[in-house]
Amino acid sequence: MIETIIFFLVISILFNVALFLIAFKLQSDKLTDISYALTFLIIGITAYVLNEKSLYNTLILLMIVAWAIRIGSFLLQRVLKSGKDSRFDLLRSSFFKFGQFWLLQGVTVWVLMLPVVLAIYGKPDEFGLIAFIGLTIFITGLLIETIADLQKSKFRNDVSNKDKWIDSGLWRYSRHPNYFGEILVWIGFYVFALQSLDLNSALIALASPIFISLLLIFVSGIPLLEKSADKKWGNNKKYLDYKRKTSILLLFPNRK
């Protein structure tokens, strides 16, 4: 099991290093987001090709393909529209700082893919109730984040909404419904994988949903966006009212 885990860590890092060298030479951000989705696909397809082509393994591969296509197309469309990713303005020209981001991306994908890889290498007896529950959670999360991103894109494309925050659709019930959906996606992958995992593998795979949850809730997701929103609208009474009434992550009815 350890050899398998290390094998896919090497694949993830090598792929991201290769694309980093191209992106650094071109001083381009257009490879950054699409490489994220492609790394998931490469790991998932490689694990699938090297193992039994069961219904269970095929389903978990299709789950990864569906998620990667959605996130990859969304992020690529966004960077093509903006022309660049402002996050890299202070990193792009530095070989080591820009390279550090790519290395971290490779490690991040590897951690998130632990349930998928270990499940494909496992031996499920059949597609059972646990896998069905996991698939249901995954589909729910994918729908939530897809709808949330579409609603936000439509809102931003309306010039009358310039310099406004979105408080309609799913965003009426959560300030970050896309992140809520993303966390559900990886919980779904983990529960689906439990059908195939022994205790040791299940404990290792648990790193995936824990990692993405901590990352989005406490590090690079919600804290950064909340700080940015407070800077823009912190003196706006309507925004403060929206913030007070609306759940920060989970989809809940507004507080009175």
N, C-alpha and C positions, 0 to 999 in steps of 0.2 A: 504493500500500500504506500509506504514512504517513497519508494522508487517511482511509483506512478505520479504521486503528488509533485515530486521534484522535476520529473520529466515535463509536466505541463507548466511548471513555473519557468523552466528554461525556454520553452516554446513562446510563452507570453512575453518574456523579457527580450528575447532575440528579435521577435517580430516588431516590437515597439522601438527597439534600438535602431533597426533597419529603417523604419519609417521616420524616426527622429533625424537620422543623418540626411535624408532627403528633404525633410521639412526645414532643417537648419540651413542647408545649402540654398534652398529656394526662398528662405525667410517667409514662409507661408504658414497660415493657420488652417488651410483647407483640409490638410491631412489629419489634423489633430482629433477632431470629433469623429470622423468616419473611421479612423483607426481603432477607436474605442469599441465600436460595434463590430468591426472586422475581427478583433482579437477574440471576442466571444464566439464568433462563428468558427474561427480556425480551431479553437480548443474543442468546441462541441463536435464539430465534424470529425476531427482527428480521433477523439475518444470513441465516437460512433463507428468509424471505419475499422478501428482496431478491435472491436468487440462484437458480441452477438447482435444480430439485427432483429431483436424481439419487438413486439408491439410496445412494450414498456419503454425500451430504449428509443424507439422511433418517435414516440410521443414526446419524450423529454427533449429530444433534438428539435422537433418541430416547435416546441415552446420557446427554445432559445432562438431559433430562426425568426419566429414571429416577433419576439421582443427586440432582437438586434435590428431587424429591418425597420421597425417602428422608430426606435431611438436613433438609429443611424440616419434615416431619411430626414427626421425632424432636425437633428443637429446640423446636418449638411446643408439643408435648406436655409437654416438660420445664418450660418457663417457665409454662405454664398450671397445672401441678401445684404448682410452688413459689410462684407468684404474682408473683415478681420475679426479676431476675438480680442477684445480689449484687455482680457485677463493676462495676455502675453506681451503687452506693450513693454513691460520692464524686464521680460525674460527672453524674448525672441532673439535678441542679438548676443546673448550670453550662452556659449556652448554648454557650460556646466549647469547653469540655472535652468535653461530650457530642457537640457537632457535629464535633469532631475525630475521634472514633471513627467516625462515619458517613462522613466523607470518606475515612478510611483503609479502611473497608469497601468503598466504591465503587472505590477504586484496586486493592484486593486482588482483587476479583472480576474486574476488567478484566485484570489481569496473568494470572490463572489461565485466563481465557477466550481468551487469545491463540492457542493452538493450534486451538481450535474455530473462531474467527472466520476465521483465516487459511486453515484447511482448507476451510471452506465457500466462501470467495472464491477458492480455488485451482481447479485443473483436473485432477483425477485421471483417468487413462485408464480405470480400472476399479477394482472392489473387489478388491484383490490380496492377496498374502501379507503385506505389511507391515501393511495395515489389519486383517487377520485376527489377526495377533499382537497388535496394539494392543487390539483388541476383547477378546481372551482375557485380557490383563493387566488391562484395565478390569473385566471381569466378576469376575475373581478378587479384585481389591481391593474391589469393591462387596460381594461376599459376605462377605469377611473382616470389614469394618467393620460391616456389618449384623448379622452373628452376634455379634460382640464387644459391640456396643451392646445387643442384646437380652439377652445373658447378663448383662451388668452391671445392666441395669434389673431383671431378674428377681431377681438377687442382692440388690439394694438394697430391693426391695419385700418381701423376707422379713424380718420384724421380728427374727428370731433372728440375723440378720447385722449388726445395728446396731453401728456402730463397728468393723467388721471390714473387711479388704481382700479383694478377690476374687482367688483363686488357682486357680480351676477353669475348665474349658472352654478357650478360646483363651488365657485369662489365665494358664493354667498354663505356657504356652510363651513368653509375651511379657508384659511389664508394661504395654505400650501397643499391643495388637494393632489397636485401632481406628485409631490413627495410621499404623500400618504399612499397613493397608488403604487409608487415604486417600491416602497417598503413591503406592501402586500405581495408584489410580484416575487420578491426574493423569499418571503415567508412561504409562499406557494411552492417555489422550487424546493425548499427545504422539506416541507411536509411531503411533497411528491416523492422526494428521494428516500424518505424514511422507509418506504415500502421495500427498498433494496438494501438498506444499510444495517450492519451490526452495531453494537453499542459504541465501540471505539470510533468507527467511521461516522456515526451520527454525532458524536461529540465534536469531532474535527469539523464536520460540515456545518455545525451550528455557528461557526465563525462568520459564515456568509451573511445571514440575516442580522446578526448582532453588529457586524462591521458596517453594513449599509445604513442601519438604523442610527448608530452612533454618529456616523459621518454626516448624514443629512440633518439630524436633529441638533447636534452639538458642535459641528465643525464647519464644513464648507457649504452647507445647504441653508437651512433656516436662519442661523445667526447672521450670515452675510446679507441675505435679502431683507431681514427685519431691520438691520442697521441701515441699509440703503433706503428703505421705505421711511424709516423714522427721520432720516436726514432730509428727504424730499417733502414729507407731509406731516412731520412731527408737530407742527404748529396749527395744523388744520383740524378743527373740531369734528368735522364729519369723518375724517380718517380715524381720529382717536376713538370716536364712537364705534366705527366699524371694527377697529382693533379690539375694543373692549367687549363687543358682542359676539365676535366670531372666533370659533375654535382655531387654534394655531395650526393643528395638523389633522385631527380626526374630523370626519364629516358629522357635524352635530347641528341641530336647530339652533338658531341664534339665541343668546342669552337675553333676558329682558332687562 
